[in-house]
Amino acid sequence: MSTRKGPPKHQNRVAWKPDAGKKKNETELGGRFRPYSDITGICLRCRDQIEWKRRYGKYKPLVEPAKCQRCGKRAVRQAYHNICAACAKESKVCAKCSCRVEQIIGRDIEEVEAERKTLDEAIKNARERDRRSLLRAVNKNKTDGTVKTPQIADRSREGDLFPASSLDEYAELSRKSVDDEDDDGDDDSDDEVRICN
C-alpha cells in the first residue's frame, strides 16, 4: 500500500467515462428518454455515494421492489435503500444507512402527488391562456436545474489579441505595415504579409 497522501501526483487530462466505447440505447433506463429517478429520502452522505455510482457506471437500479428491513413489506422502490419511505419518514432516519439525521434529501412521493393534484385543479379551471402560462412556468422550473445555457467567455483580454477595436481598424493597420515594408526601398519580390502584434 502506498503511504503517499494528498491529491494524485499526475492529474488526468480527460475525465473517465463508463462504457465509452459502447453505444447506449436512449430508451434504456438511464438513457436520455428514461432517466434515473430522483434520489430521495436519504442523507447527504448517502446521496453522494449513489451519485458516484451513477456517474461511474456502478449503479444497478431495482428490477422489482425490495423488502423493508423494518416493516417487512415489499415497499422499497429505490436502489440501495434498506427502509421504505413510510418507515424512514415515521422514524426520521435515512432510508439507506438508517442513521438519524436532521436534513433528508428530496421530497416524498405524497408531497409530489399533492402538488401535482393542485396543479391539475388549477389547470382544469383556468382559461387556455393561463393554462399555457402555467405549463410553461412548470416546464421552465424543471429545466432550470438540469440544462445550463452556455455563458459568454471572459472578454477582459480582447485588446491583447487584436490591437484594434474593430476589424476595419485591424485591416488598416495590416495594410499600413505592408505599405511601410514597400517604402523601405527593398525591391524584394517576396509577397509576405506581416501581421502586427
N, C-alpha and C positions, 0 to 999 in steps of 0.2 A: 504494500500500500504506500502511496506517496505521502510525504509529510508536508508538501507544499500547500500553503493556504492563500486565500485571496482569489482574485479573478484569474481566468486562464492566461497562460503565457502568450499564446497566439490566438487572436480573435478570428472567428470565421468570417470570410468575406461575404459568403452567401448563406442565407438562412436555410436550415434543413427543412425539407417538405416531405411529409409522409406520402408514399405512393406517387412519387414524382414522375415515374416512367409509365404509370398506368393511367388509362383514360377512365374517368369516373362517370358513371351513369347519373345524369342530373335528376332522374326520377327516383333514385335510391334514397334511403334515409340518410340524411346528412348532405345531400346534394342541394343544388340551387332551388329545385322545386319542392323539396321536402326537407327543410332544415330541422335540426335538432330542436327539441322543446326548450323552453327557458328553465334554468336551474333555480328551483325554489325550495324553501323550507329548510335551508341549511345555513351553517355559519360561514364567515368569510374564508376561513382556512380551508374548509371542505370545498367551497365553491372554486377556490384557486386550484385545488387538486383536480377537480373534474374538468375545469377549463384546460388545464395542462394536458390531460388525457385526450381531450377533443383536438387540441392543437397539434399533438404529435402522433395522432393515429392510433392511440391505445384505447380509445373509448369504445365500449361494447354496449349498445342500447339493449333494454329488456325486450324480449320477444313476447312474453306474457307476464301478467302481474305477479309479483313475488309475495311471499308470506311476511306479514308484520311480526317482529320479534316481541311485541308487547301483547297485542290482541289475538294474534294467530290467524287473522283473516288475510285473504289474498287481496290486499288493497294497496301494496307498494307499486306505484306505476312509473317511478323514475329509477334509472340505473344508479347503482351504488348507494341507494338509500336502504336503511335497515328497518325503519319505522314508517308506518303510514302517516299521511298528512294529518289525519284526525288525532292520532295519539301524540304526535310531535307538538301539535298546537295545544292540546289539552295539558300536557306536562311541561310545555315551554322549553323543549330541548331541540337540538339539531337532529334532523332525521337520518343523518349519516353516521356521526360519531357519538350520538346520544349525550353530548355534553350540554350542560345548562349554560345558555348564552343569552345576553340581553338583545342583541341585534341579529335577526334572522333575515336572510336574503329572500327577495321575491314576495309575491302575493299569493294568497290561497286561491284555489280554483273557485271557491264560493264567492270571493270578492270579485273576481273577474267576471263570473256569470252574472252577479248582481249589477255590475257596471254595464255589461252588455245588454241586459234586460231594460235598464233605464234608458240606454241609448236607443234601443229599438222602439221603445214607447215614444221617445221624443221625435224620432224619425217618422214614425207612423202617423202622428198627429200634426206634423209640420207641412208647410207648403213645399212645393217642388224646389223652389229657390233656396229655402232654408235647409231642406234635406240635403241638397248637393253641397252646400256650405259646410254642414256638419260632417258629411262624409270626407270632404277634402281636408278638414281640420284633423279628423281621426287618422287619415292616411299620412298626413304630414308628420304627426307625432310619432307614428310607427317608424317612418323612415329617418327621422332625425337622429336616432341613436345608432343606426346601422350604416347608413350611407353618408360618407363625408365628401363634400364638394372640394375639388382641388383649389388650393389657395395660390395666389399670385406670389411669385418668388420675391425675395428681398431686392429692392431696387436701389439700395444705397451705393452700389458700385457701378452705376450706369456710366458715369463720366470716365471711369478707368478704361473701359473697353473702347469707346469712341470718344475722341477729344471734342467732337462737336455735338450739339444738342439735337440736330436733325440730320436726316440722310442727305439733304441738299447741301448743307454746310460741309458734311464729310466728303461729298463728291467734289466740291470746290477745293477743299484742302488737298485732295489727292491730285487734282488737275494742276494746282499750283506747284506741287512738288515735282511733277513731271516736267512742267514748263521751266522750273529752276534748273533741272538737270540739263535740258536742252540749251539753256543760256550759258552754260559753263564753257562753251567753246569746243567741247569734245564732239567730234563727229563720229562717234561710235554708232554703229547701226544696230546696237542692241535695243530691243524693244521691251526692256524690263520696266515694270510698273512698281514703283516703290510706295508702300503704304505707310503713312505717318503713324507713329505710336503716340 
